[in-house]
Amino acid sequence: MLGIKLNREGENLIIRWQLTKIEIPVTEITEITLDNTYGGSDKDAIRIGTPYGTTGRVLIRTKQRAYLLFTSDAEVIKGKTERLLNTGS
C-alpha cells in the first residue's frame, strides 16, 4: 500500500495513505485543483503523501480547511476524486 487510495463511503470522501484515514464530507468540498508549487500554495493545508520524488500535487479545498495530496499521478487522482464526488463510485 504505497500510494494514496480514494474511496467514497456514503456522503464522505475517504482518503487513505499508509495508516492514515481521512474522512471529508462531500458537501464540504468546494474545489479540487492541481497545485504546481513545490510545497503547496496553501500553507495551512493538511499534507498527505510524500513530497519527495513526486511531481504532482492535488489540492482539495473544503469550507474549513485544505488537503494537499502529493502523488506521481496527479491527473489520475484529481479525475478519480471528481468522479467520486459526482457519481459516488
C-alpha positions as CSV (number, residue, x, y, z in Angstrom):
1,M,0.0,0.0,0.0
2,L,2.3,2.7,-1.2
3,G,0.0,5.2,-2.9
4,I,-2.9,7.3,-1.9
5,K,-6.2,5.5,-2.1
6,L,-9.5,7.3,-2.7
7,N,-13.0,5.9,-2.0
8,R,-16.5,7.1,-1.2
9,E,-18.5,5.8,1.7
10,G,-22.0,7.3,1.8
11,E,-21.6,11.0,1.9
12,N,-17.9,11.0,2.8
13,L,-14.8,11.0,0.6
14,I,-12.3,8.7,2.2
15,I,-8.5,9.3,1.7
16,R,-6.2,6.5,2.8
17,W,-2.4,6.7,2.9
18,Q,-0.3,4.3,4.9
19,L,-2.1,4.0,8.3
20,T,-4.0,7.3,7.9
21,K,-7.7,7.5,7.1
22,I,-9.2,10.9,6.5
23,E,-13.0,11.4,6.0
24,I,-14.2,14.5,4.2
25,P,-17.9,15.2,3.9
26,V,-18.7,15.6,0.2
27,T,-20.9,18.6,0.9
28,E,-17.9,20.4,2.4
29,I,-15.7,20.1,-0.7
30,T,-15.6,23.4,-2.6
31,E,-12.7,22.9,-5.1
32,I,-10.4,20.3,-6.5
33,T,-7.4,21.6,-8.4
34,L,-3.8,20.8,-9.3
35,D,-1.2,22.7,-7.3
36,N,2.0,23.4,-9.3
37,T,4.0,24.8,-6.4
38,Y,6.7,22.7,-4.6
39,G,5.3,22.8,-1.1
40,G,1.7,23.8,-1.9
41,S,0.2,27.3,-2.2
42,D,-1.9,26.9,1.0
43,K,0.5,26.9,4.0
44,D,-2.1,25.6,6.4
45,A,-3.1,22.6,4.2
46,I,-3.1,19.1,5.6
47,R,-0.4,17.3,3.6
48,I,-0.9,13.7,2.6
49,G,1.7,11.6,0.9
50,T,5.5,12.1,0.5
51,P,6.7,15.2,-1.3
52,Y,9.9,13.5,-2.2
53,G,10.2,12.1,-5.7
54,T,6.6,13.1,-6.6
55,T,5.8,15.6,-9.2
56,G,2.1,16.3,-8.8
57,R,0.0,17.8,-6.1
58,V,-3.8,17.8,-5.9
59,L,-5.4,20.4,-3.7
60,I,-8.8,19.5,-2.2
61,R,-10.3,22.6,-0.6
62,T,-13.2,22.4,1.8
63,K,-15.2,25.1,3.6
64,Q,-12.9,24.8,6.6
65,R,-9.5,23.5,5.5
66,A,-7.5,22.3,2.6
67,Y,-5.8,18.9,1.9
68,L,-2.7,18.7,-0.3
69,L,-2.1,15.2,-1.8
70,F,1.4,14.5,-3.0
71,T,1.4,11.9,-5.8
72,S,3.1,10.9,-9.0
73,D,-0.4,10.5,-10.7
74,A,-1.9,14.0,-10.0
75,E,-4.2,13.9,-13.1
76,V,-5.5,10.5,-12.2
77,I,-6.1,11.3,-8.5
78,K,-7.9,14.6,-9.5
79,G,-10.1,12.8,-12.0
80,K,-10.9,10.0,-9.6
81,T,-11.8,12.4,-6.9
82,E,-14.1,14.4,-9.2
83,R,-15.8,11.1,-10.4
84,L,-16.3,10.0,-6.8
85,L,-17.9,13.3,-5.9
86,N,-20.2,13.3,-9.0
87,T,-21.2,9.7,-9.1
88,G,-20.4,8.1,-5.8
89,S,-18.5,5.2,-7.4
